Amino acid sequence: MTRKLLLVLAVSALGVWPRIAVAGESALVKCSMTFSLKGWSAIYKTASGGGKVTCENGQSLPVKLTVHGGGLTFGKMDILEGKGEFSAVKSVDEVLGHFVAAEASAGAVKASEAAVYTKGEVSLALTGTGRGVGLGIDFGKLDIERARK
């Protein structure tokens, strides 16, 4: 399966759609993230890495990423040039916190990942290609924190 198809399936499974501004709300802004992750799974999945969130209003934030989960998975991965798109937010600080996910992945040597994470009204669609061996569908949690300087 391609990354785009995996992403569409994950979005459909979670029912996650971009947030629409309501009259009287502060202006909403689109933010994206570039990231890298490295991890492994053997029923339990763990990965960590870092990245940078950049918003179209000029705000940016270096972030630390941690992924935890479980399911029918086995393998290891190394995503070097991942990309993420957040639903519209009020400020860059709204992208921080604990997100939950449903993911699908498949690959050997060159692995592809697609996942949709959600935290209340904020959703995040991730795609990435990297190196590793993995196969499975799992459910997990993504923590996004400010990176320490």
C-alpha positions in Angstrom: 0.0 0.0 0.0 1.2 3.5 -0.6 1.6 6.1 2.1 -1.3 8.2 0.8 -3.6 5.2 0.9 -2.5 4.3 4.4 -3.1 7.9 5.5 -6.6 7.9 3.9 -7.5 4.6 5.7 -6.3 6.0 9.0 -8.2 9.3 8.6 -11.3 7.4 7.8 -10.9 4.9 10.7 -10.6 7.8 13.2 -13.1 10.1 11.6 -10.5 12.9 11.9 -11.2 15.9 9.7 -9.7 19.4 9.8 -11.2 21.8 12.4 -13.4 24.6 11.0 -13.2 28.1 12.5 -16.3 29.2 14.3 -17.4 32.9 14.4 -15.8 34.7 17.3 -12.8 32.3 17.5 -9.3 33.6 17.2 -7.8 33.2 13.7 -6.6 29.7 13.1 -3.3 28.9 11.6 -1.9 25.9 9.7 1.3 24.3 11.0 3.5 21.6 9.7 6.3 19.5 11.2 9.5 17.9 9.9 10.8 15.1 12.0 13.0 12.0 12.4 12.2 9.0 14.5 14.1 5.8 15.4 12.6 2.8 17.2 11.6 -0.8 17.4 8.6 -3.0 18.0 8.0 -6.5 19.3 4.3 -6.4 20.2 5.2 -3.2 22.2 6.3 -0.3 20.0 8.6 2.5 21.0 10.3 5.3 19.1 11.8 8.6 19.8 13.2 11.5 17.9 12.9 15.2 17.2 11.7 17.8 14.8 10.5 21.3 14.2 7.0 22.7 14.0 6.6 25.6 11.6 3.4 27.7 11.3 2.3 29.9 8.4 2.2 32.9 10.8 5.9 32.6 11.4 5.8 30.8 14.7 8.2 27.8 15.1 9.1 25.4 17.8 11.8 22.6 18.1 10.1 19.5 19.5 10.9 16.1 21.0 8.8 13.2 19.9 8.1 9.9 21.7 5.9 7.1 20.4 4.5 4.2 22.5 2.0 1.6 21.6 1.1 -2.0 21.2 -0.5 -4.3 18.7 0.4 -6.9 16.1 3.8 -5.5 15.1 7.4 -6.6 14.8 10.4 -4.8 13.5 12.6 -1.7 13.7 12.5 1.6 11.9 14.4 4.7 11.2 12.4 7.6 9.7 14.8 10.3 8.6 12.6 12.8 6.6 9.1 12.6 8.1 6.5 15.2 7.4 3.4 16.1 9.5 0.4 18.4 8.9 -1.6 19.6 11.8 -5.2 20.7 11.6 -5.7 24.4 12.1 -4.6 25.6 15.5 -4.8 28.9 17.5 -1.0 28.9 18.2 2.1 26.7 17.9 1.7 25.8 21.6 -1.5 23.9 20.8 0.5 21.2 19.0 2.1 20.1 22.2 0.7 17.3 24.3 -0.4 13.7 24.1 -2.0 12.4 20.9 -3.6 9.0 20.3 -3.3 7.1 17.0 -4.3 4.3 14.7 -1.5 3.4 12.3 -0.7 1.1 9.4 2.7 0.3 8.2 4.4 -2.2 5.8 7.8 -2.6 4.4 11.2 -4.1 4.3 14.5 -2.3 3.9 12.7 0.9 2.7 9.7 1.2 5.0 6.7 3.6 4.7 4.7 4.9 7.6 1.4 6.8 7.7 -0.4 7.7 10.8 -3.1 10.0 12.0 -3.0 11.2 15.6 -5.6 13.3 17.4 -5.7 15.3 20.6 -9.1 16.9 21.2 -9.8 19.2 18.3 -6.2 19.0 17.0 -5.2 16.3 14.5 -1.9 15.4 13.0 -1.3 13.4 9.8 2.2 12.0 9.6 4.0 10.4 6.6 7.5 9.3 6.3 9.9 6.9 4.5 13.0 5.5 6.0 15.0 2.4 6.6 13.9 -0.7 8.6 11.9 -3.8 8.6 8.4 -3.9 9.9 4.9 -5.1 9.3 1.8 -4.5 11.3 -1.1 -2.4 12.5 -1.0 -0.9 15.9 -2.5 1.7 18.1 -0.5 4.1 20.1 0.3 7.4 21.6 2.5 10.2 20.4 3.9 12.8 22.9 5.1 16.1 21.5 7.1 18.2 23.9 9.2 21.3 23.6 12.8 20.3 22.9 15.2 21.4 25.6 17.8 23.8 24.5 
